[in-house]
Amino acid sequence: MTQPRLIATDLDGTLLRNDGSLSERTRKALDLATAGGVEVVLVTARPPRYVDALVAAHEVTGTAVCSNGALVYDMASRTVLKSLSLEIACARAVADALTAEVPGIGFAIETGHQVLFAPGYGLRLPEDAGAEFPVERLEDLWQGKADIVKLLAWSARHDVDAMLAVAERAAGALAQITHSGGRGLLEISAPGVTKAGTLAELCAARGIDPADVVAFGDMPNDLSILNWAGRSYAVAGAHPTVLDAVPRHTRSNEDDGVAVVLEELFGC
């Protein structure tokens, strides 16, 4: 393969260590790529506030595709460049369908800036501290005016892969449904919104073909981008569906798998 023009990488379980840190070896490998004129795009399920913390800790810069493709975010200026929101009526219809199929499921909505959660949604993430706002009833989630970039559906009692299979049967025609390995957490976007779709538009605007993109990932929400890019790698420890679908594998995130590939590509 000739030298790529763009590197697209997932964060959790792929680029970052399990504690959320960016290793020195991986940081040097990213610097090596950017010094060679290659753009690095972070492609994540996480919201911009999570990316902001990464920028502050490691001085990462550039463009991030956040919320599974719903947002394009400029890390330097902390500006949302593009938003693909889920219509309230669609979110409500999905929630109704899943409530009928998954006993005890709870819901929240991610706006890109905050999380509104209804009774029954018990998942709390560190990056949501200070951005969480409860509502009294599920119905109240649909009364706000903020854009919905993701509907979040959570259950403490069900396996997330089983939940995904049920959700796709019950509501797959209404929205884009996936998961990123979260504990009983489904992530629901507007129809057709994926990491790959948003990255493809970004690359087209830069005159970059899929053949010139190297991608890394580990979870089902990464499959669209791993299937789209010209050369893709699943990290060791990835979800079984990812390991089965992606022929090229690299070391785990704990063993700097992304850095190993970049060092080979750029002759380090």
Helices and strands as residue ranges (DSSP letters): E 6-9, I 11-15, H 24-35, E 39-43, H 48-58, E 63-66, G 67-69, E 71-74, E 79-83, H 88-101, E 106-110, E 115-117, G 126-128, E 132-134, G 138-143, E 150-154, H 160-171, E 176-178, E 185-189, H 195-206, G 210-212, E 213-217, G 220-222, H 223-228, E 231-235, H 240-245, E 249-250, G 253-255, H 257-265
